[in-house]
Amino acid sequence: MPVIETMLYLHIVTVTKLCKLFAEPMKNRKIIDIHTHVYPEKISNAAVVSLGRFYNFVPEGNGTFPELYSTSVDNGISGALMLAT
């Protein structure tokens, strides 16, 4: 697997696991995810499927803000950084 694909895959797969692992020792600290992707609901399904195919991984979310928000809350993430381009 090329380096960029490996990095993207590792980020997506491990961010939730790491947050759960460190949640107890860090319960008085905030966790902010500084690398997120969200898409308008109209195109989110196609975008997520396309990214999965391009980088050869199985995406875990649907690519929408509501899904990112609920996943973040469920895993103790206080905030997320998103840049519009």
N, C-alpha and C positions, 0 to 999 in steps of 0.2 A: 504494500500500500504506500503510495507516495507520501512525503512528509506532510503536505498541507491537508490531505485527506485524513491522515492519522491524527493530526492536531484537532481538526474539526470533530472527528468522531470521538476522540477522548474528551473533549470539552462537553459535548452533548451528553455522553453516557455518564461521565463522572461528576458533573456539577451537583446533581441531586444527591448522589451517594456521599460526596464530600460534605455537603451541608448537613446531612443527617449525622455523619460521623463526628463532626466538630460542633454540633448544636449544643450539647450539654456544657462543654468547657467554655464555649463562647456565648452563653445565653444572655449575657449583658452587653454584647457587642452587636453591631449591625453588619449584615452581609449584603453587599450590593453586587449584582451581576453586571459586569461592565461590557459584556459581549452578548447581545441579544439580537434576535431577528423577529420582526412581526410584519405581517402583510395585511392589506385590506381583505375583509372577509370574502369579497367577490373573487379574489385570485389566490387566496391562501392555500387552498387544497392543491392547486396546480403548482404553485411555487414550492411547497414542501415536497411534493412527489418529485419534481424536477431536481431539487437539491439532493434528495436521496439517491436518485439515479446517477447524477453527475459525480457525486462524491462516494458512491457505493456504500451507503449505510441505510438503515431503516430509521426514519425519523420517529420521534416519540410524541410529538405534539401536532396540532393542526395549524400552527403558524399565526394564530390570531392573538390580539392583545388580551381578550378575556381569558384565554387558555394560559398565556404567559403569566398573567396576574394570579390566577388561581393556583397554578403550579408553584409560583414563588411563595405565596402565602402558606400553602401546604407544607413547604420545605424550609420555612423560617428565613426566607430571603426578604430583606427589608425594602429593597429597591432594585431598579434595573435601569441601565443606560441605553437609550435608543437615539439614534441619529437619523434624521430624514435626509435622503439623498435623491 
